[in-house]
Amino acid sequence: MSEPPPSPRLPSSQDAGCLEHLIAQQQLPLLRYATRLLRDPDRARDVVQDTFVKLMAEPPGALDGHAVEWLFTVCRNRALDVLRKERRLRPLAD
């Protein structure tokens, strides 16, 4: 029998404070960045939410002081994934 996939880790109280601060500090800049890439605020909010969910799944200390860079990289990659998916689906709708 195989083990179930690991669930996202729950932050400790110390991690939670750091995480809350990072979200409060970076949420708006990430939202503006994703909106520029996608030209759609609703999809941008989904991408930013996915970005923070992935952040919560990272082990403590994995980002080693590069959390902001990591967030913007993950946000960009997720936005590009959304655009690629839409481009693949568009010919079917025509």
Buried (B, 14 or more C-beta within 10 A) or exposed (E): EEEEEEEEEEBEEEBEEEBEEBBEEBBEBBBEBBBEBBEBEEBBBBBBBBBBEBBBEBEEEEBEEEBBEBBBEBBBEBBEEBBEEEEEEEEEEE
